[in-house]
Amino acid sequence: MNELATLEKPQYPWYQLGQLPTLEQGDFIPICPVILPENHYEILSSLSQGKAVEAQMVGNYVDLIIMSQSCDLENNKINQILLCGYYSALKLSKNDLSEIKKRKKTFTSSFGEM
């Protein structure tokens, strides 16, 4: 079973689960199905160099946050929505968190690990 299938509800007064009438910037989309090429980093590099690429597609479920501006979404000014992957800091070690706070370390996650 995918570890993202079990959601933990954050204990924030501004957070609530439910259906939203419209999508807005900052909305959290849990366990969203995403399909990407299996080796998407290599493919993007090859495409930027003008090379032809063949790819296998893989699907996964990831937590996402909407980054596109609410006014653009509300007024149908965009054809695509910019999304950002969300990875809980609870999954990081105390040492990693300390290093990130000191700006000595950055955190990256591959598509399959989110």
C-alpha positions as CSV (number, residue, x, y, z in Angstrom):
1,M,0.0,0.0,0.0
2,N,1.3,3.5,-0.9
3,E,2.4,5.3,2.2
4,L,0.6,8.4,1.0
5,A,-2.7,6.5,1.1
6,T,-3.0,7.2,4.9
7,L,-3.2,10.9,5.5
8,E,-2.5,12.5,8.8
9,K,-4.7,15.6,9.4
10,P,-2.4,18.5,10.4
11,Q,-3.5,20.3,13.6
12,Y,-3.7,23.8,12.3
13,P,-6.7,26.1,12.9
14,W,-6.6,27.3,9.2
15,Y,-6.6,23.8,7.8
16,Q,-9.7,21.8,6.9
17,L,-10.5,18.8,4.7
18,G,-13.3,19.0,2.2
19,Q,-14.3,19.9,-1.3
20,L,-13.4,23.3,-2.5
21,P,-15.7,25.1,-4.9
22,T,-12.7,26.6,-6.8
23,L,-9.0,26.0,-6.9
24,E,-6.8,28.7,-5.4
25,Q,-3.1,29.4,-5.0
26,G,-1.8,27.5,-2.0
27,D,-4.5,24.7,-2.0
28,F,-3.2,21.3,-0.9
29,I,-4.0,18.4,-3.2
30,P,-3.3,15.2,-1.4
31,I,-2.6,11.9,-3.1
32,C,-2.9,13.3,-6.6
33,P,-2.2,10.9,-9.5
34,V,0.7,12.0,-11.6
35,I,2.1,10.4,-14.8
36,L,5.6,11.3,-15.8
37,P,8.3,9.7,-18.0
38,E,10.3,7.2,-16.0
39,N,13.6,9.0,-16.4
40,H,12.2,12.5,-16.6
41,Y,15.4,14.3,-15.5
42,E,17.4,12.7,-18.4
43,I,14.6,13.4,-20.8
44,L,14.4,17.1,-19.9
45,S,18.2,17.3,-20.3
46,S,18.1,15.6,-23.7
47,L,15.2,17.8,-25.0
48,S,17.0,20.9,-23.9
49,Q,19.9,19.8,-26.2
50,G,17.5,19.2,-29.1
51,K,17.8,15.3,-29.0
52,A,15.0,13.0,-29.8
53,V,13.8,11.0,-26.8
54,E,11.8,7.8,-26.2
55,A,10.3,7.3,-22.8
56,Q,8.4,4.8,-20.6
57,M,5.6,6.4,-18.5
58,V,5.2,5.7,-14.8
59,G,2.4,6.8,-12.5
60,N,2.5,7.6,-8.8
61,Y,0.5,9.4,-6.2
62,V,2.0,12.6,-4.8
63,D,1.0,15.4,-2.5
64,L,0.9,18.8,-4.4
65,I,0.3,22.5,-3.7
66,I,-1.1,24.8,-6.3
67,M,1.4,27.6,-7.2
68,S,-0.6,29.3,-10.0
69,Q,-2.2,32.6,-9.0
70,S,-5.8,32.5,-7.8
71,C,-6.8,35.4,-10.1
72,D,-5.5,33.5,-13.2
73,L,-7.4,30.4,-12.2
74,E,-10.6,32.2,-11.4
75,N,-10.6,34.1,-14.7
76,N,-9.5,31.2,-16.9
77,K,-6.3,33.1,-18.0
78,I,-4.2,29.9,-18.0
79,N,-4.3,26.6,-19.7
80,Q,-2.0,24.8,-17.3
81,I,-1.7,24.9,-13.5
82,L,1.7,25.1,-11.9
83,L,2.0,22.6,-9.0
84,C,4.7,22.0,-6.5
85,G,5.4,18.8,-4.7
86,Y,4.9,18.7,-0.9
87,Y,7.1,16.5,1.3
88,S,6.5,16.5,5.1
89,A,9.3,17.7,7.2
90,L,8.2,15.0,9.7
91,K,9.9,12.5,7.4
92,L,13.3,14.2,7.8
93,S,15.8,13.6,10.6
94,K,16.5,16.3,13.2
95,N,20.0,16.7,11.8
96,D,18.7,17.2,8.3
97,L,16.2,19.8,9.5
98,S,18.9,21.6,11.5
99,E,21.2,21.7,8.4
100,I,18.4,23.0,6.2
101,K,17.6,25.8,8.7
102,K,21.3,26.8,8.7
103,R,21.1,26.8,4.8
104,K,23.9,24.3,4.7
105,K,21.8,21.6,3.1
106,T,18.9,21.5,0.6
107,F,16.3,18.9,0.3
108,T,15.3,17.3,-3.0
109,S,13.0,14.3,-3.6
110,S,12.7,12.3,-6.7
111,F,9.2,11.7,-8.2
112,G,9.1,8.1,-6.9
113,E,10.0,9.0,-3.3
114,M,7.5,11.8,-2.6
